[in-house]
Amino acid sequence: MQHFPINYAALAVAAVARFLFGWLWYSPFLFGNAWMSLTNCNPDEMKRRMPVLAPADLVCNFLMAFVLVHAVHYAGAAGAGQGAAVGFFNWLGFISTVMLMMTLYEKRSAKLFWINSGFQLISLLIMGAIVAVWV
C-alpha cells in the first residue's frame, strides 16, 4: 500500500461537514418528517438515542473521510471538482448500488431510497471536495 501524508484536520472538517449536513438534511426543514414516517421513528426516540448516535456518526464520518482521502489520492484528484467526482463515483459504485438492492430486497419505499441515497451522494461530493483541496 502506498504511504502518503494525510491532513487529519481536513478529515475532521470533512467529518463534521457531513455531520452538519446530515443534521440539515434529516431536519424537519428538509426530509426529516418524511424520513421519520417512512422508518417509523419518532422525535422523542431520536432525542433519547442521540447521545449514542451522534458520537458514533462522527467516528464513522471520520472513517469515511479517511478512506475517501485514499481514493482521492489514488485517483490523482486535485481540486474541489475532481474530489467531488471521486466522491460521486464512490457513491455510484458502492453506496447507491447497495442501497438500491437493500431497498428492493426489503420492499422499502423508493422515496426512502432517494432521501437516504441523496444524502449519501451530496455528503460524498462535499467530503470529496474538502479532502481533495486540503490534503
C-alpha positions in Angstrom: 0.0 0.0 0.0 1.3 3.4 -0.9 2.0 5.7 2.0 1.4 9.5 1.7 0.9 12.3 4.2 -2.7 12.8 5.4 -4.0 16.1 6.7 -6.1 14.9 9.6 -7.5 18.4 10.2 -9.0 18.1 6.7 -10.5 14.7 7.6 -12.0 16.2 10.8 -13.5 19.1 8.8 -15.0 16.7 6.3 -16.4 14.5 9.0 -18.0 17.5 10.8 -19.3 18.9 7.5 -21.0 15.6 6.8 -22.5 15.5 10.3 -23.8 19.1 10.0 -25.2 18.4 6.5 -26.9 15.3 7.9 -28.5 17.4 10.6 -29.9 19.7 8.0 -30.9 17.0 5.5 -32.8 15.0 8.1 -34.3 18.0 9.9 -38.0 18.9 9.6 -36.9 21.7 7.3 -35.9 19.2 4.6 -36.6 15.5 4.7 -36.8 14.7 8.5 -40.5 14.3 8.7 -40.8 12.1 5.6 -37.8 10.0 6.8 -39.3 9.5 10.3 -42.6 8.5 8.8 -41.0 6.0 6.3 -38.8 4.5 9.0 -41.4 4.5 11.9 -39.1 6.7 14.0 -40.3 9.5 16.3 -38.6 12.6 17.5 -38.6 11.6 21.2 -36.9 8.3 20.4 -34.3 10.1 18.4 -33.6 12.6 21.1 -33.1 9.8 23.7 -30.7 7.9 21.3 -28.7 11.0 20.2 -26.0 10.7 23.0 -25.0 7.4 21.4 -25.8 8.2 17.8 -24.0 11.5 17.4 -20.5 10.3 18.6 -20.9 7.1 16.5 -21.9 9.2 13.5 -18.8 11.4 13.9 -16.5 8.4 14.2 -18.0 6.8 11.1 -17.8 10.0 9.2 -14.1 10.3 10.1 -13.5 6.8 8.9 -15.3 7.5 5.7 -13.2 10.6 5.2 -10.1 8.5 5.8 -11.0 6.0 3.2 -12.1 8.7 0.8 -8.8 10.6 1.0 -7.1 7.4 -0.2 -9.5 7.2 -3.2 -8.8 10.9 -3.9 -5.1 10.3 -3.7 -5.0 7.2 -5.8 -7.2 8.9 -8.4 -4.8 11.8 -8.5 -7.6 14.2 -7.9 -6.6 17.8 -7.4 -9.1 20.5 -6.6 -12.7 20.5 -5.4 -14.2 19.4 -8.7 -12.1 16.4 -9.1 -12.5 15.5 -5.4 -16.3 15.7 -5.8 -16.0 13.5 -8.8 -14.2 10.9 -6.8 -17.0 11.2 -4.2 -19.6 10.8 -6.9 -18.0 7.6 -8.3 -17.7 6.1 -4.9 -21.4 6.8 -4.3 -22.3 5.4 -7.6 -20.4 2.2 -7.3 -20.6 1.4 -3.7 -23.4 3.4 -1.9 -26.2 3.6 -4.5 -25.9 0.0 -5.6 -26.0 -1.4 -2.1 -28.8 1.0 -1.0 -30.9 0.2 -4.1 -30.6 -3.6 -3.5 -31.5 -3.2 0.2 -34.5 -1.1 -0.8 -35.6 -3.8 -3.3 -35.0 -6.8 -1.1 -36.6 -5.2 2.0 -39.5 -3.9 0.0 -38.8 -0.3 1.2 -40.2 2.8 -0.4 -38.5 4.4 -3.4 -38.9 7.7 -1.6 -36.8 6.4 1.3 -34.2 5.3 -1.1 -34.0 8.8 -2.7 -33.9 10.5 0.7 -31.1 8.3 2.1 -29.2 8.0 -1.2 -29.5 11.7 -1.9 -27.9 12.4 1.5 -25.1 10.0 0.8 -24.5 11.5 -2.7 -24.3 15.1 -1.6 -22.3 14.4 1.5 -19.7 12.4 -0.5 -19.5 15.3 -3.0 -18.8 17.7 -0.1 -16.3 15.4 1.6 -14.5 14.6 -1.7 -14.2 18.3 -2.4 -12.9 19.1 1.1 -10.3 16.3 1.2 -9.1 17.0 -2.3 -8.5 20.7 -1.6 -7.0 20.3 1.8 -4.9 17.1 1.6 
